[in-house]
Each structure stands twice: as structure tokens, then as C-alpha cells.
Amino acid sequence: MNIASIKSQFPIFKQQTPLGKELVYLDTASSAQKPQSVIDAISGFYSGYYANTGRGSYWPAHKATTTFESVREKVARYINVQSKDQVVFTSGTTDSINKLVNAHVIHSLESGDQVLVSEMEHHANLVPWQEACKLKEANIKAIPINEEGEIDFEALELLLKAKTAFVSITAISNVLGTVNDVSRITALAHKAGAKVFVDAAQAIAHKTVDVKTWKADFLAFSAHKLYGPTGVGILYMADDLVNQIKPLSFGGGMITEVGIEESGYRKGPQRHEAGTQNIAGVIGLGAAIDFVDTLPEFELHNHLNELTSLAYELLSEIQGVNILGPEERAGVISFTVEGIHPHDLSTFFNEQGVCIRAGHHCAQPLMNKYKVPATARVSFGIYNSKEDVMTFIKVLKETKAFFE
Ligand SMILES: Cc1ncc(COP(=O)(O)O)c(C=O)c1O
């Protein structure tokens, strides 16, 4: 893969930082940069055929509606689901989980039921479940992770002996980079009678989401981590759940007929999409999938794996650096450096034009487990090169030398 030519499609890299440095962006796990094609698709909608969807019969409305709906098909193919009608647009992963919990989980949970999350969950896949459990007097428990930062399957099997309604698990950890064996988790959970929600926020950019193989009951991702726009994402529901569960929200567009006291609700994903949708965002998501589709899958994996392995190897050689999580991982490395606070690290990196993250990464239970308040984190995208990794290591060594 020609990374220089791919990188040239991302306009943000054409400028220098305010301090006159080349921009090295190592925070794709937080949000990915946008290629020109995504930006053009969004501005093309606003300037070429702007109208609301699902309402008007005039041509911009027709074109907006067909383009919007075509993205549902692209998403369905991209994550390998049976039907586009199982894909509901939301404003992102967090929104998907909150809506699912409020519309469905709190109605199906019974007092004393168990909900399982894991110790490596992002707050987005933890706090909404906590609230549901509090409301329904259900028990929330965490599947422990082992020394390597991987799911402890023995512990999971033991936990599943209690009556479990839901298992909610991330496919890839945004802190450890751990790639969870989702198929194994769903098989165990289903055998115990639990439904499984998969947080695919990180996995989506690795082109590894495969709902048919994973057999997830629910799955969500955000477009902005897939080189698409912010404020848009999806919630997938298996089988006929789209028509069976309560609507995720209520209002215009999702009804069949409305009276003062009662209303009827549509079938299909539109049942859950009340009000004017993030049309530009959905169209941008379609362009993002088109963009990722141009990248050969095997080479995409190889590229991200090579960068991650190289950074892991070079980091491990530096004294005083401690890396969290397993060696086998996807695109994310969290680490601490003896004697330097992660926020000081990221400030020094910023001065050299290198964007790295510092903080708890919305995973405080995991930070507690590792007994650190925060870590530094680098993560890679399709525009990163080996030179970016070398710059990162060079700046880290310089920063360390400064503090010594
Ligand atoms: C694993 C994981 N889950 C959920 C989220 C939340 O995604 P969003 O902020 O797009 O809703 C993130 C974002 O970093 C994440 O990494």
C-alpha cells in the first residue's frame, strides 16, 4: 500500500502545526482524520441536493433519501449483516448504547438478573448498564481480565452460572488494544441464555467486524472512528429485534398513524429514527465506507500491525517504560514512563507536532486495575507511516532525557 498517496488524501496533513512542525497524528483510537472524499460528500449534499429525507417528493428530497438509504446497505455489507433493515442510525456508539438500554434493556431486565461487562470496557459501555441495573435491582458484574490483559474465560464461564440477561463486551479495547474473541463470548453467553451487545467502536476501523460470524444480538459503532464524520453511528439488531423492541425514540417519521392518545409505529429501522436525521453525517459515513473499501483488507491489517509491532518493540527497549496489555494487539498502545506524568508527556509531544493522548481514556475501572491514574496512549490510522513511529520514539527519548 502506498501510504504517502493515502496520506495525501487527508487535507489536514497539508499544513504545519502552529509551531511550524509536521503534524504526526497518533490518536486515531480517539477519532480518525477525514479524507477529502468524505468532506466532499458532505459538502456535496449541502451544496448539491440538500433537503430533508423521507418526506418530500421533489428531486432534492428524492436524491437525499435514496443516498441516505443507500448508506444503510453499505453499512450492512461492511459489517456483514443479513439485512439493511437491521441497521438503525444513531448519533454514535454512546447514543446507541443509551438508546438500547432505555428502550429495551430496562424493560426486559428482571430484578436479580445479572448483566456482565468486562474490566476493559469504555465508560460508554458501562455507565448506561449500571443505571439500568440500579433501576431494575439487577446485578452488574465485570468479567475479569488476566495478567496479559485478556478476557479470563474460566471466570466468564463461572459468572454465567448466575441468571444472566445481557453480556456487553468490546471487540477491541481502546486502552490495551486487546482483540477479544467475540465469537467465543457470544457462544458461551447464548448457551447461558444471555443476549450479547458488542461495542465495535474500535474494531470498525480494522475492517474486522463480522456480525454473522460473531452472532452478536446488538452491535454499535461510530462513524468518526472510521474516517467519517462526528455525530453519526449505528445500532445493529439481530433477527427481527428491530420490529420487536420498543422504539428507541418517539416523534415524527417513525409513526404509521397518530391520535391524541395512541399512535402506531412503523416497521423497519425507521421505527427507531424519530425526527430529522443527521443526513449529512450518514452520507459522510457512506463516503467513509467507500474510502475504506478502496484499501485492501489484508494490506490494511498488515500496515496497522506493522506499525503497532514496531512501536511496541521500540517502546519495550526504553528503560522506565511500562506497556499495558498483551503483545498481540490492534493499533493501540497505552504506556507509562517512570517519573513523567502522562499529561507532561503529551504536552512535550505536542510541541514537536506529535499528537498523543494522555488520561484515563474513559476506562477508569481498567486504570484502577493497573493501579495507575492515567496513561499515555498512541494509536495508528491508515495515514501513519514507520517514520511517524520513529518520530514518536525520538521525541519520547528526548522528553525522557529532559526529565532525567
Ligand atoms: C471502545 C469504545 N467504546 C465506546 C466509545 C464511545 O464512542 P463515541 O464517543 O463515538 O460514542 C469509544 C470511544 O473512544 C471507544 O473507544
The ligand as an SDF file (V2000), in Angstrom:
LIG
                    3D

 16 16  0  0  0  0  0  0  0  0999 V2000
  -14.3000    1.0300   22.8850 C   0  0  0  0  0  0  0  0  0  0  0  0
  -15.0870    2.3120   22.8120 C   0  0  0  0  0  0  0  0  0  0  0  0
  -16.3970    2.2860   23.0800 N   0  0  0  0  0  0  0  0  0  0  0  0
  -17.1620    3.3770   23.0020 C   0  0  0  0  0  0  0  0  0  0  0  0
  -16.6240    4.5920   22.6570 C   0  0  0  0  0  0  0  0  0  0  0  0
  -17.5160    5.7780   22.5760 C   0  0  0  0  0  0  0  0  0  0  0  0
  -17.6220    6.2250   21.2740 O   0  0  0  0  0  0  0  0  0  0  0  0
  -18.3630    7.5910   20.9270 P   0  0  0  0  0  0  0  0  0  0  0  0
  -17.6950    8.6440   21.7780 O   0  0  0  0  0  0  0  0  0  0  0  0
  -18.1210    7.7810   19.4760 O   0  0  0  0  0  0  0  0  0  0  0  0
  -19.7890    7.4260   21.2680 O   0  0  0  0  0  0  0  0  0  0  0  0
  -15.2580    4.6840   22.3850 C   0  0  0  0  0  0  0  0  0  0  0  0
  -14.6190    5.9700   22.0630 C   0  0  0  0  0  0  0  0  0  0  0  0
  -13.4640    6.1780   22.2870 O   0  0  0  0  0  0  0  0  0  0  0  0
  -14.4780    3.5070   22.4550 C   0  0  0  0  0  0  0  0  0  0  0  0
  -13.1620    3.5250   22.1870 O   0  0  0  0  0  0  0  0  0  0  0  0
  1  2  1  0
  2  3  1  0
  2 15  2  0
  3  4  2  0
  4  5  1  0
  5  6  1  0
  5 12  2  0
  6  7  1  0
  7  8  1  0
  8  9  2  0
  8 10  1  0
  8 11  1  0
 12 13  1  0
 12 15  1  0
 13 14  2  0
 15 16  1  0
M  END
$$$$
